[in-house]
């Protein structure tokens, strides 16, 4: 028996379902928490990039932004753990 290729759908498109991330972002509490933590993460990445680019130590950058060394380290390190 010969099957005509035109009748066989070899390349079917998968049904577009929502990813876990998309489903979670529909939850307002999750979305708020994600957006807050993501902004903090981006800020810590920016600070680290500044330190690397300008060859600044954590101590020097903390002094430049007017934060205590302890608070600055806590912020940068806490967001690196995410």
N, C-alpha and C positions, 0 to 999 in steps of 0.2 A: 504494500500500500504506500502510495506516495503522497506526502502532505505538501500542499502548496505553501511556499514560504510567505506569500503575501497574507495568508490567513493566520500565520503564527506570529504572535507579538513577542519577539525575542527581547527587545529593550524596553521593558515596562518601567515607567517612572514610579518610584516609591511614593506612597501617600505621604504628604508633608504633615508630620505630627509636630507637636511642640516639644522642644527640648526641656530638660529638667530646669535649666536656668529660666527659660521663658515662662514655664508654669510657676516657678517660685516668684518671679517678678510680678505676677498678678496679685500676689499677697501684699497688701499695703505695708504691713509691719516688716516683712522681709525686705521689701524694696527700700524703705526708709533706712533700715539698718545697713543694707548693702551700700547704698549711696553715701552714707556717712563714713563708713569704714573705707570705702574706695577712695574718697577724697583725702582722708588721712594718709592712706597708703601712697597716693600720688604725691602728696606734699613731702612725705619722708623720702621718696625716690628722688624728688627734685633737690632736696637738701643734700642728699648723698652725691648726686651728680655735681652740684656746686662745689662740694668739698673736693671731689676728685679733679674737676676741671681747674679749680684755683689752687689745688694742692694745699688745702686748709686742713688743719686738724679739727677734731670734734670740739676741742676746747676753744680754738680760734673762732669757729663759726658760731658757737654758742654765745661767745662774747659779742660778736658782731650783731647778732639778732637780739641781744639783751636778755638771754635766758641763762639760768644757772646751768652749769655743766650736767648736774644730775637730772634735771628736768629734760634737757635736750637729749641726753643719752636715752632716757626712758622712752621718749617719744619716738626717736629714730629706731631704736632696737625693738620696741613693741610692735611697730608696724612692719619690721623686717620678718617677724615671726609668722605673719599672715600667710 
